[in-house]
Amino acid sequence: MKNRLVARTDARFTTCLPAHRSTLGRQAHASRAGGLARWLTIAFVLCSGPASAQHSIVYSQYLFNGLLINPAYAGSHVQFSATVTYRNQWVNFSGAPVTGTFGAHTSLNKGKIGVGMLATVDRIGSYTNTGLFGNYAFIIKDPVRKGVLSLGISAGFNNYQADFSDLNLREAQDLTFSGFMNELKPNFGGGIFYYNDRMFGGFSVPTILTHSELFNGPLEQLHTPRFYYLYGGVKFALDPRTKKVILTPSVLARVQDGTPLSADFNLSIAFEELISLGSSYRSGDGAISYINFKLSEKFYVGYSYDWTVSDIHMYSRGSHEIMINYRTRLRNIHRDVDCPQFFSH
């Protein structure tokens, strides 16, 4: 399967105004093994082929919430920024993935470091993966190019749970799916992120440990893959004098252990920092449409819809993702600093 993301970023600075959002999604190809238990069908849908199957969360709005794929993103909004994301994938597909995410980050020490946290709850049928990670970024400012380079790390744990009593199995005595699974496993990752008012780019490995020993036999479909993300984009003001309309093309390349390279090609347009429209093409899977609104200086909302063109489109009406972002200055911490606009990165 080819999991993909969307990437994009603009980077204009002003006094601390809210800055971003996220657009990502998870994708997959359906395995044709008929007669499997309902939730295992979902798991196999996440396969890239009949022999290699791996499960990972993929979002559609990661462009506005880079913390989802890169710990170096922590502190890049300068002020305190908190984002809630809800994703309902493959609507009308029984047991399909449903994901909730909460992330928050801020800069400290006059913008020299960034700290953050990311919590996720991902459910597929009878299987649940709950993650909690802390993020730390060391921030280096480039006064000549007016850019920022961030080096980030993350560390935390995942709690894997499965209640096999919920399954309706053909082989009632199959010991593979008996009882209850509850495993707590640590993990860590790292990345780099650079941005200025004309471009942005990054590289990350969000989770390094795969814990393949935890998932054997049929459960092999659920082990955590190791992803490598390389992405970048540029910003063009359609009118350089006013800069009221900004066009941002971007590309994200994704490499997953054991699968070919996949890519997202993204294009967005922002109008007067009030609304942003965009679309993305995920190689081999489909397209994404998204829209983001600035409700006030502190609140932003975003919605995306995934148009699936792989075999799963015969059973599903696409995927929905909603995001809410809140930003504010913390007194005595962000007193004399500039913050990126919402549609910056």
N, C-alpha and C positions, 0 to 999 in steps of 0.2 A: 504494500500500500504506500501511498505517497501522502504523507502528512504535510500540510503546508501552512504558511502564514502569510501575512500581508505586511508590508513595511512602508512606513512613510513618516516624514517629519518635516516641519518647517522650523525656522529658528530665529524669530525676531524678538528683540528684547524691548522691554518697557519697564515701568515700575511694577512691582509685584502684582501680576495678574495671573489668574488661573491658567493652566497650560495644557493638559492633554487628556488623552483617552485611549481606548484600546480596541483593536479590531482583529481578531483572529478567530480561527475555527479549527475543529478537528476533522479529519477526513479519513476515508478508508475505502478499501475495496471489499466487496462481499465474497466470502468463501462459499463455494457451491455445495458444500457437504450437506445434503438434505437429511432431515430426521434428527438433527442435533437439538439439544435442549435450547430453549428460547434464548437464554442469556449467553450461551456459548456461541450461538449464531452471531450475536452482536460482537462477541470477542473476535471471532474469525473474520468478521467484516473489517476488522482493523489490521488484517494481514496484508503484507505486500506480495505474498505468493503462497502456494500451498504448503511450503515447508517453513517459511520464516514469517512469524506473526508477532507483532509487538504493539504495545498499547502505550499511547502517550496523548496528553491533552493538547489540542491545537485550537487556537483562538482566531477570531477574525478581526479583532480590534486592537491587536498588539501595537499598532502604529501609534496609538495614543496612550498606551500603557506598556512601555518597554520593559518594565519590571517583570512582566510575565515571561520574558525570554532572556533577559540579561541583567544580572545583579549589579553591573556597573551603572545602570540607570538610576540607582538610588541617589537622591539629592539633586537630580538634574532639573527638577522644577523649582529648586532653591527653597521656596516656601513649603509649608506642610501640605502634602497632597495625599488624599485617600480615595480609593476607587473600589466600587462594588461591581462585579460582573456576573451576569446570569446567562448561561448558554443552554438552550434546548436543541439538541442535535437530532436530525432525521425525524421530524415530526411524523406521527402516526406509525412509527416503527416501534413495536412493543419491546420494552427493555433497552431502548436506545440510550446513549449517554446524556446525562444531565449534569452540568457542572456549575458550581458556585465558587466565586473567588473574591477575597478581600485583600487588598494590598495598600500599604501606606509607607511613605518615605519623606524625608526632609534633609536639608543640608544643615550642618553645624559648623562651629568654629569659623565663622565668616566665609562660609562656602568652601572650606578646604576639605571637608569630608561629607559623605552622605551615609545615612543609615535608613534601614527600612525593614519591613516584614511582609511576607506573602503567605496567606492561608488559602488552601483549596480543599473542596469536597467534590469528588468526582464519582458518580454512580453509574454502573452499567449492569442492568439486570440485578442479580443478587450480589454483585461485587462492588465494594466501595473502597476508594483510595483517598485518605485524608492526609494532607501535607501541611507542615508548618515550617517556614524557613526564615532565617534572619539574613539581612544583607548589609554589607559594608563596602563603601567605595572611597578610594583615595582620589581626590580631585586636583588636577593640575591645570591652571589657567594660562592661556597663551595671549598676552596683551598685544602682541604684534598682529596676529591674525584674528584677534578677538574670538578665540575658540576655547573650548574646554575639553580636556582629555580626562577620562575617568577610568580607573582600574578597580574592578569589583570582585568580591567573593561572596558566596552564600553557603550556609550550612543549616541543616535541620534534619527532619525525619519524615517518613511516610508511615502511616498506619494502614496496612492492608487487611481488609475484612471481607468475608464471604459467608453468607448464611445459606448453606446448601439445602436446608429444609424447605426453602421456597421453590425449589426446582421441581418440575414435573418430568421425571425421567422415564424413558422407555425401559431401561434396565434399573429397576428399583433398588437392586442390591449392589450397584456400582460403588465400590469403596472409594473411588477417586473423589466422588462428590457426596461424602457423608460427613455429618458433623458441622463444625463451625471453624473457619480460619480467622485468626487474629494475630498479625505479625507487625512488630514495630522495627523499622529499619532506618539507619542514618544515611545521609547523603550529603554531597557538597558539589559546588560548581564554581565557575568563574567566567569573567568576560572583560572586554574593553569597549568603551563607547566614546566617540568624538563628535562634537557638533559646534557649528558657528551659525551666523545668520544667513549662510548661503548653502550649507550642506550638512549631512550627518552620516554616520556610519558606525558599524560595530561588529564584533565577533564574540560569540559566547558558546559555552558548553554548560547549560543549566544544571544538569545532573550527570555526574561522572560514574557513579556506581549503578550497575544494572540489577543486582541481586537475582541473577538468573537461577541460583541454587534454590530459591524460594518457590519457583514455579516449574514444576516438572510435568512431563506427559501432556495431557490436554491443557493443563494450566499454563503451559509454555506461552500461550497466546497473550498472557497478561503481564509478562515481565517487562520492566521499564527499559525502553531503548535509550541509547546514548545519542543525543542529537548535537550537531554542530551547526550553528547559525552564522552566516556572513551576509550582511545587508548594508545598503547605503542608498542615499537619495540626494537630490538637489532641489533648490527652490528657485522659481522664476517669477518675478513680478511682471505681470502683463503691462502695467504702467509703472516704470521705475520711479516716476516722480511721486505718485501717491501711494504706491504699494498697497492698494486696497484689494487687489485680486492677486492671489498667489497660487501658482500652479506647481505641483510637487510630484514628479515621477520618481519611483523608487523600485528597487529589486531586492528580494531576499532569496538567498540560496540555502538550501537545507540538505544536510548529509546525515543520514541515519545509518548506524551500523548494519551492514548486510543488505542495504538497498541502494538503488541508483540515486544520483543527484536529482533533486526536485527544486523548483523555483516558483516564486510569486512575482508577478509583474503588476505594479500598482500605479494608479494615477488619481490624484485628488486635486480639488480646487477649493480654496477658502475665500470667502467674501467678507471683507472688512472685519475679520476676526469675530464674526457673529455666527456663521454657518459654514460647514464644510461638506462637500459631496465627493464621493469617490467610488472607485470600482477596482477590483483586483481579479487577475486570472491566475489560477493555480494549475500548473502544468499537469495534464492528465486527469484532473478531477472536476473542475468547474470554475465558477465565477462568484464574486462577492460584490454586493452593493451596500454602501453604508452612508449614513448621514449623521452629523453631529451638530448640536446646538449649544450656543452660549446663552444660558438662562439669566445669569447675573455675573458679577465679578468673581463669584465663588463657586457657582454651580454650573456643571455641564452635563449633558446627556448625549448618549449615542445609541444608535440602533444599526444592526447589520443583518442582512439576509444572504444565506449561501444558496446558490443555484447549483445543485449537484447534477453532473452529467455522466457520472460513472454508473455502474449497474444498479446501484442502490436507489437511483431516482425512480425506479419502477415501483418502489414500496414506500417512499417517503416524499413529503412535500417540502423538502429543504430543511434548513437550520436557522434558528433565530438567536440573536445575541443582543443583550441590553446592557448598557454601561452607564453608571452615574459617578461623576467625579466631583470632589469637593476640595477647594484649596483656600488656605488662609495663612497670613503671616503670624508667626509666634512672637509675641512681644519679648523684647530683650534678646532675641535670637536673629530675627530677620529685619533689624531696624534700618540699616543703610545698605541694602542690597537690591540689585535689579533681578527681576524674575522673567522667565520666558512667557510669551503669550501662549494661550491654550493650544493653538494650532501650530505651535513651534516644533515640538518633538515629544 
